[in-house]
Amino acid sequence: MGKMILVTGGARSGKSAFAEKLARESGGKVAYIATAEAWDAEMEHRIALHRSRRPSDWQTYEAPREAAKVIREAGQEHGTILFDCVTIYLSNLLCRKAEPYDEAQLAALVQGEMASLIEAVQGLPEETAVLFVTNEVGAGIVPENRLARLYRDLAGFANQQLAAAADAVYAVLCGIPLRIK
């Protein structure tokens, strides 16, 4: 069973940089699973920023969907997998659904997706570590629209599910990682 580490924090908290540091320090071959899609200039800029920080010897896998399959694939050749990020992955799932949003159906979808990610990690060799980066989106104000509130709730449930299965959980605040599990 592979090792699972969850790194969470707010926007611009330093969570991705911390996860990248852990991956660099692993000493093995690193796979980077990118979940973002460039839909606009801002997202293109964010993706470019993340790419610029990655060492050239890391192999990048694009996984805006079907990430469990990609984790299994990357785990065949890499001792460390960095998955950045869970909340963007959830956004990709939600954007494929049409209104009206059935909350119970979406909750079941997210729970199933998180279970698939956990199962994929558990199927990896014991020496393989998977670092999941996720946003803590529930610590701010209550969003004004239904979809944003639904997204916040689903992200919170997904983070809880991943944290329960993780071997270690870090919260990053102001660039400082705190191990909470």
N, C-alpha and C positions, 0 to 999 in steps of 0.2 A: 504494500500500500504506500503510495506516494505521500509526501509531507505537504501540508497545505498551510499557507500563511496568508492572512487577510490584513491589508493595510488600508485604513480608512482615514478620512479627514475632510474638512471643508474645501471649498474652492481656493486654489493657490496656497494650500497649507504646507506643501512640500511632500505630499504623499507619494507622488510618482518618482520624484528624485530620491526619496528614501528607498523605495522598492527597487529602483535601478541600482542604488548603492549595494543593497543586499544581493542582487543578482550578480553584480561585478565581483563582489567578495566571495561568491560561491566557488570560484576557481574552475568551474566546468564550462561546458558548452551551454550557451544561453539561447533560448528561443523567446522572441517577443511576439505576443499575440495582440495585435492592434484591432480594436473593435470599431473605431471611428470611421465615418464616411465623410468626405469633403463635400458638403452640400452648398457651402458658401465660402466667401473669402476669409471670414473669421475662422471657420473650422480648418480651412487650408493652412492658415497661419499657425494654429494650435498643433496641427499634425506635423508641420515642418519643424516646429520647436522641439517636439518630442523626438523626431527623427534625428535632429542635430545632436541630441544628447546621447544617442545610442552608439556604442562602439561598433566599428565596421564588421567585426567578426560575429556579431549577433545575427541570427537568422530571423527575419520578420515574416510572420504569417498574418494575413488579413482575415479577420473572422467577424464581420458584422452580424453574421448568423451562423448557426450550426457550430458553435464554439466547442462543444464537448468532443465532436469529431476531430477538430483541429488540435485540441489538447492531447488526445490519444496519438495523433500523428506526430506532433512535436515531441512527445515523450519517448518516441522510439529512438531519437538521436540526441536528445538534450537532457542534461542533468538538472537544469533549472529552466523554468518557464515563467515568464512575466506576462500576466494577463492585464492589460490596461485598456479599458476599465469596465467594470461590471455595470455601472449606471449608464454608460453610453450604450452598452449592449442591451440593457433594458429599454432604453429609449428607442433603439432600432426595432425591438419587438413591438412596442406600443405603436410606433408610427406605421406599422403594417396593418394595424387593426382599424376598422372603420367605426364611426359613430353610428348608433349610440353605443357607448362602452358598457359592457356587462361586467361589473366589478368582480363578481364571483368567478366568471370565466377567465378574466385577466389574472386574477390572483392564482387560479389553478395553473394557468400557463406559466407564470413566473415561478411558482413553486416547482413545477415540473422541469423547467429550464435549469434552475439552481440545483435540483436533485441530479440532473444529467451532468452538470459540471462537477459536482462532488463525486459522483460515480466514476467519471473519467479520471479524476485524480486518484481515487482509490484503486483504480486498475493499473496504475503506473508502478514501476519498480520502487522499492522502498527508498532508494537513494535519490530519487527524483523529488525536487521541491517545486511547487507551483505557488507563485506569489500573485494573489488577486488584489488589484487596486480598486477601490470603490469610493464613492463620494458619500459623505454624511449629509444628506439633504434635509433631514428633519429637525435640525437645531435652530432654524431661522423662523421667520414669520410664516403664518398659515397662508398658502397661496390663495389668490383671489378667484381662480377658476377651477372648475371641476377636474379637468384633465391634469392640471399641475398638482392638485391635491391627491389625485389617484396615483400619479407618478411618485410623489413623495412617499405615500403609504406603501406602494409596491417596492420601492427601493429600500425602505426600512425593513420590510418583511424579508426581502432577499438578503440584506446584510445580516439580519439575525440568523437566517438559515445557514449562511456561509460561516458566520462566526461560531455557531454551535458545532460545526464539523471541523473547524480549523484547529491545527495544532498550536498556532500562535496567532494573536491578534494585536496589531499596533494601531494606535490612534496618533495621528500627526497633527500637532497644533503649533502654529508659528514656526514651522520648520523643525520642530523638536519631536522626535518619535517617543511615544510612551507605550511600553508593552502592557496591555491590559488583560491578556490571557497567555 
